[in-house]
């Protein structure tokens, strides 16, 4: 059976659009293969309320609240009237999450654990690069939301 490591920093049913994306990937992949879901610890309560871990899965919770909490509080002080700015600044803790996850996966790989593919489902920002490709496992990233327009259907003059 194929094994996938799904990194979904945001992953919780009913917790907003990006978190729902993480949940959809997790719940649907779990129906077809073994899934190791890696997600932020702040998602634990909602995931457990939804019945997680789902059959044939395990969950690795990464705790970066030591950084996320202070970042959020500082962002709220700096941008009291801008939810978007608060989100952008407080989301910097993704990079701590990603580094902690890479360390955890390296430790598990040294102990003989393996995956066929890594899927980085969330965040959906193309600026949120992950270090997971450095593990030597094939990586799929997306969906990505870069604000790019859909290519036109016009024929290119170069065809």
C-alpha positions in Angstrom: 0.0 0.0 0.0 1.3 3.4 -0.9 2.3 5.7 1.9 1.9 9.5 1.8 3.3 12.1 4.1 0.7 15.0 4.0 1.9 18.3 5.4 -1.1 20.4 6.0 -0.1 23.3 8.4 -3.7 24.4 8.2 -6.0 21.4 8.5 -9.4 21.4 10.2 -12.9 20.9 9.0 -15.1 24.0 9.3 -12.2 26.3 10.2 -11.9 28.4 7.1 -11.1 27.8 3.4 -7.4 26.9 3.7 -8.0 24.7 6.7 -10.8 23.0 4.8 -8.4 22.3 1.9 -6.1 20.5 4.3 -9.0 18.5 5.8 -10.3 17.5 2.3 -6.9 16.2 1.2 -6.4 14.3 4.4 -9.9 12.7 4.6 -10.0 11.8 0.9 -6.4 10.4 0.7 -7.1 8.3 3.8 -9.8 6.4 1.9 -7.2 5.2 -0.6 -3.8 4.8 1.1 -1.9 5.1 4.4 -1.6 8.8 5.3 0.7 10.3 7.9 -0.7 13.8 8.4 1.6 16.4 9.7 -0.2 19.5 11.0 0.0 22.3 13.5 -1.1 21.4 17.1 -3.7 24.2 17.0 -5.7 21.9 14.7 -5.9 19.0 17.1 -9.2 19.8 18.8 -11.1 20.2 15.6 -9.5 17.2 14.0 -10.3 15.0 17.0 -13.9 16.3 17.0 -14.2 15.2 13.4 -13.0 11.7 14.3 -9.3 11.9 13.5 -7.0 10.1 13.3 -9.0 8.5 10.5 -8.6 4.7 9.9 -5.2 3.8 8.3 -3.7 7.2 9.3 -1.5 8.7 11.9 -1.1 12.3 12.9 2.1 14.2 13.8 1.2 17.4 15.6 3.9 20.1 15.4 3.8 22.6 18.3 5.3 26.0 17.5 3.0 28.0 19.8 6.1 29.3 21.6 6.5 31.5 18.4 2.9 31.6 17.0 1.3 33.1 20.1 3.8 36.0 20.5 3.8 36.7 16.8 0.0 36.9 16.8 0.0 39.2 19.8 2.6 41.5 18.3 0.8 41.6 15.0 -2.5 42.6 16.7 -0.7 45.4 18.4 1.0 46.7 15.2 -2.1 46.2 13.0 -5.2 46.5 15.3 -7.5 47.2 12.3 -6.1 44.9 9.7 -7.0 41.3 9.9 -5.1 40.5 6.7 -1.9 42.1 8.1 -2.2 40.2 11.3 -2.6 37.0 9.4 0.4 37.7 7.2 2.7 38.5 10.1 1.5 35.7 12.4 1.8 33.2 9.6 5.6 33.5 9.7 5.5 30.7 12.2 4.9 28.3 9.3 8.7 28.4 8.8 9.2 27.2 12.3 6.6 24.5 11.8 8.3 23.4 8.6 11.7 23.2 10.2 10.4 21.2 13.1 8.5 18.9 10.8 11.7 18.3 8.7 13.6 17.4 11.9 10.9 15.0 13.0 10.7 13.3 9.6 14.5 12.9 9.5 14.4 11.2 12.9 11.7 8.9 11.8 13.5 8.0 8.5 16.7 7.1 10.5 14.5 4.7 12.5 13.3 3.1 9.2 10.1 4.8 8.5 9.5 5.7 4.9 6.9 7.3 2.5 6.4 7.1 -1.2 5.6 10.7 -1.7 5.3 14.0 0.3 2.3 16.2 -0.4 2.5 19.8 0.9 -1.2 20.8 0.7 -1.2 23.9 2.9 -0.4 26.7 3.1 -1.5 27.5 -0.4 0.8 30.5 -0.9 3.6 30.0 -3.4 5.8 32.1 -1.1 5.6 29.5 1.7 8.3 27.2 0.4 9.0 24.0 2.3 12.3 22.3 3.2 10.6 18.9 2.7 12.0 18.5 -0.8 15.5 18.2 0.9 14.5 14.8 2.4 15.0 12.9 -0.9 11.3 11.9 -1.2 9.3 13.0 -4.2 7.3 16.1 -3.3 4.0 17.4 -4.7 3.0 20.9 -3.6 -0.4 22.4 -4.1 -3.0 23.5 -4.7 -1.3 26.9 -4.9 -3.1 30.2 -4.9 -0.8 32.8 -6.4 -3.4 35.1 -7.9 -2.5 34.0 -11.4 -5.0 34.3 -14.1 -6.1 31.2 -16.1 -4.2 31.1 -19.3 -6.2 32.2 -22.3 -7.5 29.6 -24.8 -6.2 31.7 -27.8 -3.8 29.9 -30.0 -0.3 31.1 -29.7 1.2 32.5 -32.8 4.3 30.3 -32.1 2.4 27.0 -32.6 
